[in-house]
Amino acid sequence: MKFFVTGVNGQLGHDVINELLKRGYEGVGSDIQSAAYSGVSDGSAVTTAPYVALDITDKDAVEKAIKDIKPDAVIHCAAWTAVDMAEDDDKVEKVRAVNVGGTQNIADACKEIDCKMLYLSTDYVFDGQGTEPWQPDCKDYKPLNVYGQTKLEGELAVSSTLEKYFIVRIAWVFGLNGKNFIKTMINVGKTHDTVRVVNDQIGTPTYTFDLARLLVDMCETEKYGYYHATNEGGYISWYDFCCEFYRQYGLTTKVIPVTTAEYGLSKAARPVNSRLDKSKLTEAGFTPLPTWQDAVSRYLKEAQL
């Protein structure tokens, strides 16, 4: 199979294209930067994969790139993911252009050449109320912020344009290439005696290295539809998450649990209930991701923070 991967300079795109090349597939990466690649220098396959500089908001450029490459599947990792910045009045139009317009451009191009498309979405498409895990086929969408609304509109662009699509919602993402909660909090923990972390937002982390394997597995099939994919290991709070990776890392910094209201620094509203039901994965025959505790252990060894 031949794959086209958007957003390879990000956490997930980096791992997806490495997974493809590790399996012997042909993978072409893209991102908005004109340079060949600007991710981590870890000697990985992504640094040598074919690369196309592409602004996904440019419809003609997207159509040309995908028609020229002729992939069997497109894994669309590129997105505007700066959740708080997306709330700025001068950024909303840009966020929508990337997350909605860019996704529509890719879906249209995939339809032209009749190839599969896998779109990465988020728990933020829901309002995050209650305590019941969200089902992948639930249509009770009530995003709380601009990021969630635009990712939902991206979902609808894909599902209304294509028949051969996978929409995979993920949450609490961490990977080697780029910023994430673990990196940030370990750096803070090294210079502070105490840290404050919210304990009333509940979900499960997703390690991009593990997720990449699943996404490629999916594209090898025709089991299309909506899925939820995070690591196993149970639902936790950000506070629980921080306590565990501090313990594994060996930091003795005191972690103080606070409510979202007490924390009070975020411009964008966050869902309190980010529990995603992943049972559809096993029902479809896919192998679930390892536990998040195991993922943290492997990540800390690889990241060398």
Backbone bond lengths (Angstrom), bond angles and torsions (degrees), N, CA, C in turn:
res aa  C-N    CA-C-N  psi(-1)  N-CA   C-N-CA  omega(-1)  CA-C   N-CA-C  phi
1 M - - - 1.463 - - 1.532 110.94 -
2 K 1.316 114.05 153.67 1.464 120.48 176.71 1.531 108.33 -117.14
3 F 1.328 115.62 133.71 1.456 121.22 -175.57 1.529 111.21 -122.24
4 F 1.324 115.15 148.43 1.458 122.42 169.92 1.522 106.56 -119.23
5 V 1.333 117.17 126.89 1.459 121.84 -175.16 1.525 109.38 -120.99
6 T 1.319 116.91 123.18 1.466 120.39 176.24 1.531 109.56 -91.33
7 G 1.321 115.72 154.09 1.459 120.44 175.04 1.517 114.76 71.96
8 V 1.344 118.18 37.01 1.470 119.33 -176.11 1.530 113.37 -72.71
9 N 1.325 117.58 -9.30 1.458 119.05 175.23 1.525 111.96 -85.56
10 G 1.317 116.87 -1.33 1.460 121.53 177.54 1.517 112.19 -95.66
11 Q 1.333 115.73 179.75 1.469 120.97 -176.61 1.529 112.01 -61.38
12 L 1.334 116.26 -50.89 1.461 119.50 -174.38 1.518 112.72 -76.54
13 G 1.336 117.35 -45.39 1.462 120.01 -179.03 1.515 112.04 -57.10
14 H 1.327 116.13 -38.30 1.469 122.20 177.45 1.526 110.67 -56.53
15 D 1.338 115.61 -48.08 1.466 119.47 -177.14 1.520 112.68 -74.86
16 V 1.335 117.08 -32.02 1.467 119.87 -179.82 1.520 110.73 -64.09
17 I 1.320 116.86 -47.78 1.463 117.23 -176.05 1.529 110.92 -70.73
18 N 1.327 117.86 -31.46 1.460 119.72 173.53 1.528 111.32 -62.76
19 E 1.337 116.03 -41.40 1.463 120.84 179.12 1.530 110.50 -63.20
20 L 1.312 116.52 -41.00 1.468 120.53 179.56 1.525 111.45 -61.42
21 L 1.327 115.32 -48.84 1.459 118.93 -176.41 1.524 111.33 -70.86
22 K 1.323 116.11 -29.91 1.465 120.66 176.25 1.529 110.44 -63.22
23 R 1.324 116.39 -32.37 1.470 121.28 179.68 1.528 112.69 -87.23
24 G 1.313 116.05 -3.40 1.453 119.05 178.37 1.514 114.61 89.41
25 Y 1.333 116.66 10.59 1.458 119.84 176.61 1.526 110.39 -82.02
26 E 1.320 115.07 159.36 1.460 120.45 173.44 1.521 107.88 -86.78
27 G 1.317 116.17 123.25 1.452 119.88 -178.98 1.512 111.59 -129.06
28 V 1.329 116.24 129.00 1.463 121.61 175.77 1.520 107.48 -111.37
29 G 1.327 116.56 126.17 1.452 121.12 -178.95 1.517 111.92 -99.83
30 S 1.323 116.14 155.69 1.458 120.00 175.77 1.516 110.51 -145.82
31 D 1.322 114.77 156.73 1.460 122.75 172.10 1.514 106.23 -163.33
32 I 1.323 116.51 176.44 1.453 119.35 -175.25 1.530 112.42 -76.67
33 Q 1.341 116.75 -24.57 1.464 119.65 -178.72 1.519 110.87 -65.46
34 S 1.328 115.38 143.91 1.465 119.85 179.66 1.526 111.86 -79.03
35 A 1.338 116.53 -23.73 1.465 119.84 177.78 1.521 109.50 -66.51
36 A 1.313 115.99 157.93 1.464 119.70 -176.91 1.521 112.23 -60.80
37 Y 1.328 117.12 -40.68 1.458 119.79 -178.71 1.512 109.12 -167.07
38 S 1.328 117.97 140.07 1.464 120.23 -177.83 1.525 111.91 -132.01
39 G 1.315 116.48 28.17 1.457 120.35 -179.83 1.517 112.48 -92.64
40 V 1.330 115.55 -163.42 1.453 120.16 -177.91 1.525 110.76 -64.34
41 S 1.304 116.22 142.57 1.466 121.36 178.38 1.526 108.48 -94.61
42 D 1.316 115.13 80.21 1.465 119.51 -176.39 1.527 111.72 -111.85
43 G 1.328 116.65 15.72 1.456 119.62 -179.64 1.509 113.08 70.75
44 S 1.337 116.53 17.94 1.458 120.29 -174.29 1.524 111.68 -83.48
45 A 1.324 113.46 166.95 1.461 119.61 -177.06 1.520 112.28 -62.89
46 V 1.334 116.54 -27.93 1.453 119.28 -176.11 1.524 112.02 -60.40
47 T 1.319 116.64 -28.45 1.467 119.63 -178.39 1.528 112.24 -70.38
48 T 1.325 116.43 -17.20 1.461 119.75 -179.68 1.524 112.94 -115.16
49 A 1.320 117.81 0.83 1.461 120.43 178.95 1.530 110.20 -69.96
50 P 1.329 117.72 149.11 1.465 119.82 173.27 1.527 109.91 -54.94
51 Y 1.328 116.63 141.56 1.463 121.44 -173.22 1.521 110.27 -133.66
52 V 1.333 115.47 138.07 1.458 121.89 176.81 1.526 108.25 -124.03
53 A 1.332 117.32 121.49 1.465 120.30 173.38 1.525 107.79 -72.73
54 L 1.332 117.08 124.49 1.464 119.62 -173.07 1.521 111.15 -148.44
55 D 1.323 115.73 127.21 1.457 122.98 170.28 1.524 106.41 -93.87
56 I 1.333 116.36 108.86 1.465 119.29 -173.22 1.525 112.65 -67.97
57 T 1.338 117.72 -13.15 1.469 119.43 177.10 1.534 112.15 -80.40
58 D 1.319 116.78 -7.00 1.468 122.67 177.87 1.529 108.35 -93.50
59 K 1.321 116.15 99.20 1.468 121.49 -173.29 1.529 112.49 -57.84
60 D 1.314 116.97 -44.88 1.463 120.21 -178.34 1.529 111.58 -64.52
61 A 1.339 115.98 -40.50 1.466 120.26 179.87 1.522 111.10 -65.82
62 V 1.321 116.40 -39.88 1.473 120.77 178.57 1.526 110.15 -64.07
63 E 1.319 115.92 -46.58 1.470 120.25 -179.28 1.531 110.99 -60.51
64 K 1.324 115.52 -43.58 1.472 119.46 -179.48 1.523 110.93 -65.30
65 A 1.324 117.40 -45.41 1.468 121.14 -177.67 1.523 111.03 -60.83
66 I 1.313 116.69 -47.16 1.463 119.60 -176.19 1.530 111.30 -72.33
67 K 1.323 117.62 -35.59 1.468 119.50 176.22 1.526 111.34 -67.45
68 D 1.339 116.34 -37.09 1.465 119.79 179.28 1.529 111.60 -69.23
69 I 1.314 116.44 -40.85 1.472 121.18 -176.06 1.527 111.52 -77.27
70 K 1.329 115.60 -34.68 1.474 121.82 -179.53 1.530 112.36 53.88
71 P 1.330 117.95 57.70 1.466 119.66 179.89 1.530 111.92 -75.24
72 D 1.321 114.72 157.81 1.466 119.83 171.05 1.522 110.64 -81.28
73 A 1.334 115.32 -25.67 1.464 120.36 179.53 1.524 109.59 -151.21
74 V 1.334 115.40 144.18 1.463 122.04 173.15 1.522 107.85 -112.62
75 I 1.333 116.77 127.17 1.458 121.39 174.25 1.527 106.42 -106.64
76 H 1.315 114.92 110.80 1.469 121.51 -169.96 1.533 110.53 -96.54
77 C 1.330 115.01 93.48 1.474 121.49 -179.33 1.524 112.42 -95.63
78 A 1.332 117.90 -20.86 1.463 120.87 -175.92 1.522 110.52 -65.56
79 A 1.334 116.31 137.39 1.463 120.94 179.00 1.522 109.31 -168.40
80 W 1.318 114.76 160.55 1.461 119.93 166.71 1.520 106.09 -83.83
81 T 1.329 118.44 116.56 1.466 121.50 -174.72 1.531 113.77 -118.89
82 A 1.341 117.85 2.60 1.474 120.75 177.70 1.528 107.61 -77.78
83 V 1.329 115.89 91.76 1.466 122.37 -168.33 1.526 112.35 -62.60
84 D 1.311 118.05 -46.96 1.464 119.99 -178.23 1.529 111.98 -70.41
85 M 1.329 117.08 -41.71 1.459 120.72 179.84 1.527 111.46 -62.67
86 A 1.340 116.10 -28.57 1.463 120.16 -179.63 1.520 112.18 -63.12
87 E 1.324 117.32 -19.54 1.461 121.43 -179.59 1.531 112.41 -78.42
88 D 1.323 118.01 -16.09 1.467 120.94 -178.87 1.525 110.04 -65.67
89 D 1.306 115.98 134.86 1.465 120.80 -176.93 1.526 112.77 -55.96
90 D 1.325 115.69 -35.32 1.467 118.50 -177.54 1.526 112.70 -83.11
91 K 1.320 117.40 -0.31 1.470 120.73 -179.63 1.523 113.33 -109.66
92 V 1.329 117.12 -19.27 1.472 120.55 -172.46 1.527 112.23 -56.01
93 E 1.318 116.08 -44.68 1.470 120.03 -178.95 1.529 110.93 -62.14
94 K 1.328 116.96 -40.42 1.462 121.33 179.36 1.524 111.08 -67.21
95 V 1.332 116.09 -41.74 1.468 120.51 178.77 1.524 110.09 -60.09
96 R 1.322 116.02 -45.34 1.469 119.83 179.87 1.524 111.44 -66.41
97 A 1.326 116.44 -37.25 1.472 119.81 178.97 1.521 110.97 -61.60
98 V 1.338 117.08 -39.25 1.464 121.07 -179.25 1.525 111.40 -77.00
99 N 1.337 116.22 -55.31 1.468 120.40 -170.88 1.522 114.02 -75.97
100 V 1.321 116.60 -28.04 1.469 119.82 -179.74 1.529 110.27 -105.38
101 G 1.334 115.60 -59.13 1.463 119.19 -178.00 1.517 112.80 -61.46
102 G 1.320 116.79 -44.64 1.465 120.59 179.33 1.516 112.07 -62.23
103 T 1.330 115.34 -41.75 1.469 119.79 178.82 1.527 111.08 -65.95
104 Q 1.347 116.83 -40.28 1.461 120.05 177.38 1.526 110.85 -62.64
105 N 1.329 116.33 -40.22 1.470 120.17 178.69 1.524 111.17 -60.32
106 I 1.320 116.10 -42.33 1.469 120.03 -179.42 1.525 110.33 -69.34
107 A 1.326 117.08 -41.90 1.464 120.30 178.56 1.528 110.90 -61.49
108 D 1.319 116.15 -42.28 1.477 119.82 179.34 1.531 110.95 -62.06
109 A 1.333 115.94 -41.93 1.468 119.97 -179.86 1.529 110.85 -67.62
110 C 1.319 116.86 -38.25 1.472 120.39 177.39 1.530 110.72 -63.57
111 K 1.322 116.27 -38.16 1.461 120.07 178.56 1.529 110.60 -64.83
112 E 1.327 116.25 -38.43 1.463 121.63 -179.46 1.527 111.69 -58.79
113 I 1.342 116.30 -40.52 1.466 118.83 -176.60 1.534 112.26 -105.01
114 D 1.347 116.21 5.03 1.467 122.09 177.01 1.525 111.92 58.18
115 C 1.340 117.21 51.35 1.463 119.82 176.78 1.526 110.43 -114.20
116 K 1.304 116.71 163.18 1.460 122.61 179.14 1.532 110.17 -72.59
117 M 1.320 115.82 152.35 1.466 120.49 174.11 1.515 109.58 -134.33
118 L 1.327 116.05 132.00 1.462 121.30 173.56 1.517 108.22 -114.78
119 Y 1.325 115.63 121.73 1.468 122.77 -176.23 1.523 109.43 -111.88
120 L 1.328 115.73 128.05 1.461 120.77 178.19 1.516 109.83 -88.40
121 S 1.314 115.56 123.91 1.455 120.45 177.88 1.530 110.02 -120.85
122 T 1.308 117.33 -158.76 1.456 120.78 -165.96 1.522 112.84 -151.46
123 D 1.318 115.90 156.20 1.458 121.67 172.85 1.533 111.47 -62.45
124 Y 1.326 117.36 -17.36 1.467 121.40 -177.39 1.524 113.19 -69.02
125 V 1.337 118.51 -6.83 1.471 118.94 176.36 1.529 110.75 -72.72
126 F 1.335 117.09 -15.06 1.464 122.00 178.25 1.527 110.08 -99.70
127 D 1.351 116.41 165.92 1.463 119.29 -178.80 1.525 112.82 -83.39
128 G 1.344 116.98 -7.97 1.460 119.64 174.90 1.516 114.90 70.00
129 Q 1.316 117.67 23.37 1.460 120.45 178.57 1.522 110.83 -92.92
130 G 1.323 117.06 163.18 1.456 122.01 177.25 1.516 112.82 76.65
131 T 1.325 115.28 -166.96 1.462 120.93 -178.75 1.529 112.34 -129.13
132 E 1.318 117.34 -5.37 1.462 120.07 -179.54 1.527 110.50 -77.36
133 P 1.343 118.07 138.29 1.467 119.98 177.03 1.528 110.99 -61.62
134 W 1.323 115.90 141.50 1.461 121.56 178.67 1.533 109.61 -75.48
135 Q 1.324 115.86 134.93 1.455 121.94 178.80 1.536 109.30 -87.64
136 P 1.332 117.76 144.42 1.474 119.50 -177.88 1.519 114.20 -61.16
137 D 1.328 117.81 -29.22 1.460 120.01 -178.65 1.528 112.82 -97.06
138 C 1.329 117.07 9.16 1.460 121.57 175.87 1.532 109.53 -66.84
139 K 1.317 116.04 134.32 1.471 120.58 -179.81 1.538 111.45 -111.71
140 D 1.325 116.61 17.13 1.463 121.19 -179.54 1.533 109.69 -85.10
141 Y 1.329 114.90 68.54 1.467 120.99 -174.89 1.528 111.03 -83.45
142 K 1.314 116.59 128.98 1.472 120.56 173.26 1.522 108.03 -149.73
143 P 1.329 117.51 70.60 1.464 119.33 -176.98 1.524 111.90 -58.65
144 L 1.322 115.33 145.14 1.462 121.38 -176.99 1.526 113.12 -93.40
145 N 1.327 117.31 -11.84 1.463 119.12 -174.14 1.541 110.37 -147.99
146 V 1.319 115.23 173.32 1.469 121.26 -176.62 1.523 111.14 -62.54
147 Y 1.327 116.82 -43.50 1.464 120.37 179.06 1.528 110.54 -56.94
148 G 1.324 117.34 -50.75 1.462 120.89 -179.44 1.512 112.51 -61.65
149 Q 1.332 116.62 -40.18 1.467 120.50 179.79 1.524 111.18 -64.41
150 T 1.334 116.61 -42.78 1.471 118.90 -178.42 1.527 111.48 -72.07
151 K 1.316 117.95 -33.06 1.474 119.21 175.80 1.529 110.57 -68.49
152 L 1.326 117.21 -35.78 1.462 120.71 174.71 1.519 110.55 -63.34
153 E 1.326 116.64 -44.95 1.466 119.76 178.99 1.526 110.73 -63.73
154 G 1.334 117.11 -31.50 1.457 120.94 173.83 1.520 111.27 -65.14
155 E 1.333 116.35 -42.22 1.470 120.90 175.80 1.530 110.35 -56.27
156 L 1.325 115.26 -48.09 1.459 120.24 -176.03 1.522 111.21 -67.05
157 A 1.335 116.63 -33.04 1.470 120.25 176.22 1.526 110.23 -61.97
158 V 1.326 116.31 -42.23 1.469 121.09 -179.32 1.530 110.90 -68.93
159 S 1.342 116.08 -50.16 1.462 119.68 -173.92 1.529 112.92 -69.22
160 S 1.335 116.93 -26.53 1.464 119.52 179.99 1.536 112.46 -87.39
161 T 1.328 116.78 -13.10 1.475 120.74 -177.39 1.521 112.17 -101.02
162 L 1.328 116.62 -36.21 1.465 121.41 -170.00 1.522 113.29 -118.45
163 E 1.306 114.77 159.88 1.465 121.30 169.29 1.525 110.21 -105.86
164 K 1.344 116.59 -32.09 1.464 121.38 -178.66 1.532 109.42 -93.85
165 Y 1.319 116.25 76.14 1.464 119.01 -178.07 1.531 112.17 -136.96
166 F 1.317 114.21 150.73 1.455 123.31 169.02 1.528 106.30 -119.49
167 I 1.313 117.66 130.06 1.463 122.16 171.46 1.519 106.63 -114.82
168 V 1.324 115.95 115.43 1.473 121.27 -173.36 1.524 109.14 -117.64
169 R 1.325 116.02 114.82 1.468 120.78 179.11 1.523 109.71 -91.65
170 I 1.310 115.04 133.67 1.459 121.81 -178.45 1.525 108.55 -129.17
171 A 1.334 116.96 173.75 1.466 120.74 -178.49 1.520 110.11 -154.83
172 W 1.331 115.83 152.26 1.469 122.41 170.44 1.536 111.45 51.79
173 V 1.308 115.71 57.57 1.465 121.72 -170.68 1.528 112.45 -80.21
174 F 1.327 115.50 137.93 1.463 120.44 170.73 1.518 109.87 -141.39
175 G 1.352 115.34 144.41 1.456 121.59 179.99 1.514 109.77 -159.84
176 L 1.316 116.33 175.77 1.466 121.28 -176.09 1.518 112.58 -69.85
177 N 1.322 116.79 -35.27 1.466 120.74 -168.21 1.527 111.27 -98.09
178 G 1.326 117.04 94.83 1.459 119.75 178.26 1.513 112.93 120.84
179 K 1.324 115.58 -176.50 1.466 121.56 -177.98 1.519 110.70 -83.90
180 N 1.324 115.99 149.40 1.457 120.67 173.10 1.526 109.60 -160.16
181 F 1.308 116.13 174.37 1.464 122.65 -174.99 1.529 112.05 -60.64
182 I 1.332 117.31 -41.79 1.465 119.91 -178.35 1.523 110.59 -63.52
183 K 1.319 117.15 -49.52 1.468 120.21 179.86 1.525 111.36 -58.24
184 T 1.336 114.89 -47.17 1.466 119.65 -177.79 1.518 111.39 -60.75
185 M 1.327 116.62 -48.23 1.466 119.93 -174.20 1.525 112.44 -72.77
186 I 1.316 118.07 -31.08 1.470 119.15 175.90 1.527 109.90 -68.27
187 N 1.328 116.72 -40.74 1.464 119.58 177.05 1.524 111.26 -62.95
188 V 1.332 116.96 -40.76 1.468 120.92 177.76 1.525 110.17 -66.81
189 G 1.328 116.09 -42.05 1.458 120.95 -177.65 1.522 113.96 -64.03
190 K 1.317 115.68 -26.02 1.469 119.98 179.07 1.531 112.07 -71.78
191 T 1.325 117.24 -21.82 1.466 120.58 -174.54 1.529 113.22 -117.58
192 H 1.335 117.15 1.27 1.466 120.36 -179.36 1.529 110.11 -129.72
193 D 1.328 115.56 149.57 1.467 120.55 177.18 1.521 111.51 -80.95
194 T 1.327 116.16 -29.20 1.463 120.87 179.29 1.525 109.78 -136.21
195 V 1.328 116.49 152.60 1.463 122.52 171.95 1.523 108.24 -134.75
196 R 1.328 116.09 151.84 1.460 121.89 177.88 1.520 108.89 -108.23
197 V 1.335 116.53 128.81 1.470 120.60 -177.79 1.532 108.82 -136.28
198 V 1.334 115.69 137.77 1.463 119.20 -176.25 1.531 111.27 -68.57
199 N 1.325 114.70 142.39 1.471 119.76 -178.25 1.519 113.04 -122.02
200 D 1.348 117.17 10.76 1.461 119.14 -179.55 1.531 112.69 -115.74
201 Q 1.343 117.58 9.62 1.459 121.92 169.99 1.525 106.84 -106.08
202 I 1.338 115.96 120.98 1.470 120.99 -171.22 1.521 110.67 -116.12
203 G 1.348 115.99 132.13 1.460 120.78 178.67 1.511 110.77 -169.24
204 T 1.319 117.01 -152.79 1.462 122.45 177.69 1.523 109.28 -144.26
205 P 1.339 117.76 137.46 1.470 120.73 179.24 1.527 112.43 -71.20
206 T 1.337 114.67 162.41 1.461 121.90 177.89 1.529 109.00 -133.00
207 Y 1.335 116.16 117.49 1.462 121.74 177.63 1.522 108.16 -88.84
208 T 1.323 117.01 120.80 1.463 120.51 -173.60 1.525 113.28 -60.90
209 F 1.312 117.40 -30.63 1.468 120.48 178.48 1.525 110.34 -61.53
210 D 1.332 116.26 -42.79 1.468 121.07 179.34 1.532 110.97 -72.73
211 L 1.330 115.81 -40.72 1.453 120.29 -179.32 1.522 111.86 -63.07
212 A 1.325 116.79 -38.76 1.469 120.94 -178.83 1.523 111.04 -56.83
213 R 1.305 116.82 -41.51 1.472 121.08 178.39 1.522 110.65 -59.82
214 L 1.320 116.26 -45.80 1.461 120.32 -179.60 1.528 111.86 -64.04
215 L 1.314 117.24 -41.79 1.465 120.45 -177.89 1.524 111.67 -62.96
216 V 1.326 116.20 -39.89 1.466 119.45 177.32 1.529 110.04 -68.28
217 D 1.338 116.23 -40.82 1.467 120.08 175.34 1.532 110.33 -54.34
218 M 1.322 116.36 -44.57 1.461 120.83 -178.54 1.525 111.39 -61.64
219 C 1.321 115.14 -46.13 1.465 119.69 -176.41 1.524 112.59 -66.38
220 E 1.313 116.89 -18.29 1.470 120.83 175.75 1.529 111.62 -75.37
221 T 1.342 116.58 -10.15 1.469 121.72 -177.07 1.521 111.00 -114.06
222 E 1.312 115.00 -178.06 1.458 121.75 172.11 1.526 109.61 -120.94
223 K 1.336 116.19 30.63 1.473 121.88 -179.62 1.524 109.08 -88.21
224 Y 1.328 115.12 68.16 1.457 121.76 -171.72 1.529 111.77 -71.76
225 G 1.339 114.48 163.85 1.456 119.94 175.58 1.515 112.84 132.14
226 Y 1.325 114.53 -164.71 1.465 122.64 -178.14 1.532 110.04 -94.01
227 Y 1.327 115.50 137.10 1.463 120.96 177.44 1.530 109.90 -139.30
228 H 1.322 114.55 157.49 1.464 121.51 169.23 1.513 108.09 -115.04
229 A 1.330 116.47 137.31 1.465 119.76 -176.75 1.526 110.42 -145.09
230 T 1.332 115.56 108.40 1.460 122.15 168.95 1.525 106.19 -135.50
231 N 1.316 117.12 173.46 1.464 119.03 176.54 1.528 110.71 -67.55
232 E 1.312 115.84 153.75 1.466 121.52 174.73 1.534 108.60 -75.79
233 G 1.327 117.04 -174.57 1.460 120.23 175.62 1.509 114.94 112.54
234 G 1.342 117.05 1.17 1.457 120.30 176.22 1.515 113.70 97.05
235 Y 1.321 114.96 158.18 1.464 121.46 178.74 1.524 110.09 -81.13
236 I 1.320 115.52 139.31 1.462 121.27 -175.51 1.536 109.73 -142.06
237 S 1.326 115.57 172.06 1.463 120.70 171.96 1.524 108.94 -98.91
238 W 1.326 115.91 167.42 1.466 119.86 174.41 1.535 110.01 -60.13
239 Y 1.313 116.13 -34.02 1.469 121.05 177.03 1.528 110.49 -61.48
240 D 1.337 116.59 -47.85 1.468 120.98 178.10 1.528 110.67 -59.10
241 F 1.304 115.27 -43.40 1.463 121.75 -179.16 1.527 110.49 -59.79
242 C 1.317 115.54 -48.81 1.464 120.60 -178.95 1.527 111.36 -62.85
243 C 1.321 116.45 -43.86 1.477 119.89 179.10 1.525 110.88 -57.75
244 E 1.337 116.87 -40.60 1.464 120.41 -177.00 1.520 112.12 -70.53
245 F 1.336 118.35 -44.64 1.467 116.46 -178.54 1.524 111.66 -75.56
246 Y 1.329 118.77 -25.28 1.471 119.86 170.45 1.526 110.10 -64.23
247 R 1.335 115.78 -43.87 1.473 120.21 179.63 1.519 110.77 -60.90
248 Q 1.339 116.31 -46.94 1.464 119.38 -178.96 1.525 111.80 -66.48
249 Y 1.314 116.23 -34.19 1.470 120.37 -178.26 1.526 111.40 -77.86
250 G 1.342 116.46 -25.37 1.457 120.53 -178.96 1.520 114.30 96.62
251 L 1.328 116.85 16.83 1.462 120.43 177.59 1.526 110.34 -83.70
252 T 1.324 116.81 137.57 1.468 121.01 179.38 1.532 111.52 -103.34
253 T 1.317 117.08 9.15 1.467 121.49 177.25 1.525 110.02 -55.08
254 K 1.335 116.59 133.94 1.461 120.57 -179.37 1.518 109.78 -76.89
255 V 1.331 116.52 129.69 1.462 121.89 179.68 1.534 108.06 -102.67
256 I 1.323 116.24 119.81 1.464 122.00 -177.48 1.521 109.42 -102.45
257 P 1.350 117.76 119.61 1.470 119.55 179.24 1.524 111.15 -75.56
258 V 1.341 115.96 133.71 1.469 120.89 176.67 1.523 108.86 -136.32
259 T 1.319 116.54 159.20 1.466 120.14 175.24 1.526 109.18 -79.09
260 T 1.324 114.86 164.82 1.463 119.55 177.04 1.523 110.37 -58.72
261 A 1.337 116.36 -40.57 1.467 121.16 179.84 1.524 110.84 -64.01
262 E 1.329 116.63 -41.11 1.459 120.54 179.45 1.528 111.11 -67.54
263 Y 1.321 116.18 -36.44 1.470 120.19 -179.75 1.529 109.79 -66.41
264 G 1.317 115.34 -53.84 1.450 122.32 165.97 1.516 120.23 60.45
265 L 1.324 120.09 22.24 1.457 120.49 -176.38 1.527 113.89 -103.40
266 S 1.320 117.63 -9.77 1.462 120.79 -172.28 1.522 111.98 -87.59
267 K 1.319 116.07 134.93 1.460 121.32 177.06 1.524 110.58 -76.88
268 A 1.329 116.77 -38.99 1.466 121.59 -179.30 1.526 110.05 -92.33
269 A 1.331 116.13 138.84 1.463 120.38 175.90 1.529 109.76 -66.24
270 R 1.330 116.04 140.26 1.461 121.61 179.28 1.528 110.46 -109.30
271 P 1.338 117.39 144.10 1.467 119.46 174.17 1.530 110.65 -69.40
272 V 1.316 116.25 136.07 1.467 120.60 177.69 1.527 110.06 -79.46
273 N 1.322 116.06 -37.61 1.463 120.72 -179.56 1.525 109.82 -104.88
274 S 1.327 115.72 99.69 1.470 121.33 177.19 1.529 111.11 -107.49
275 R 1.323 116.20 23.51 1.458 119.72 177.82 1.531 109.36 -68.12
276 L 1.316 117.26 122.09 1.461 121.85 178.74 1.525 109.54 -112.65
277 D 1.312 116.86 125.14 1.460 121.39 177.46 1.527 109.13 -77.88
278 K 1.333 115.68 123.61 1.473 120.59 -174.10 1.531 112.73 -109.92
279 S 1.324 117.43 9.96 1.467 120.30 -174.16 1.531 112.71 -62.33
280 K 1.320 117.48 -24.82 1.464 120.44 -179.99 1.528 111.35 -63.12
281 L 1.333 116.76 -27.88 1.472 120.47 178.43 1.526 110.92 -59.76
282 T 1.327 116.17 -52.43 1.464 119.83 -178.03 1.528 111.10 -69.50
283 E 1.328 116.48 -33.87 1.464 120.21 177.49 1.532 110.62 -61.85
284 A 1.331 115.93 -31.93 1.471 120.69 179.90 1.530 112.14 -87.23
285 G 1.332 116.48 -2.67 1.461 119.84 177.62 1.509 115.21 93.20
286 F 1.335 117.60 9.32 1.464 120.88 178.65 1.532 110.60 -87.93
287 T 1.327 115.20 149.26 1.467 120.45 179.28 1.524 109.38 -82.99
288 P 1.336 118.12 124.95 1.465 120.48 179.80 1.525 111.55 -63.14
289 L 1.320 116.12 161.25 1.454 120.83 176.02 1.525 109.95 -73.32
290 P 1.339 118.65 152.27 1.468 121.25 176.51 1.537 110.81 -61.09
291 T 1.319 117.01 173.25 1.457 120.15 179.54 1.525 110.76 -65.80
292 W 1.314 115.63 152.27 1.465 119.49 -179.70 1.528 110.69 -67.73
293 Q 1.340 117.27 -28.74 1.473 119.72 177.81 1.527 110.27 -64.15
294 D 1.335 116.01 -43.08 1.463 120.99 177.37 1.529 110.36 -67.20
295 A 1.324 116.40 -38.52 1.465 120.77 179.10 1.527 111.06 -62.79
296 V 1.331 116.61 -41.26 1.466 120.74 177.63 1.524 110.61 -61.01
297 S 1.326 116.54 -43.15 1.469 121.07 -179.93 1.527 110.95 -60.12
298 R 1.323 116.32 -47.00 1.463 120.05 -179.66 1.530 111.26 -67.87
299 Y 1.325 116.05 -39.14 1.462 120.30 179.99 1.537 110.97 -62.97
300 L 1.328 117.23 -44.46 1.461 120.47 -178.00 1.537 111.56 -63.03
301 K 1.329 115.84 -34.67 1.475 119.32 177.64 1.527 110.82 -69.03
302 E 1.322 115.87 -38.88 1.469 120.63 -178.33 1.532 112.08 -75.48
303 A 1.332 116.23 -38.92 1.468 120.89 -172.07 1.522 112.55 -74.79
304 Q 1.328 116.67 -29.05 1.475 121.63 179.86 1.534 110.26 50.57
305 L 1.331 115.98 54.73 1.466 121.04 -177.82 1.527 111.70 -74.90
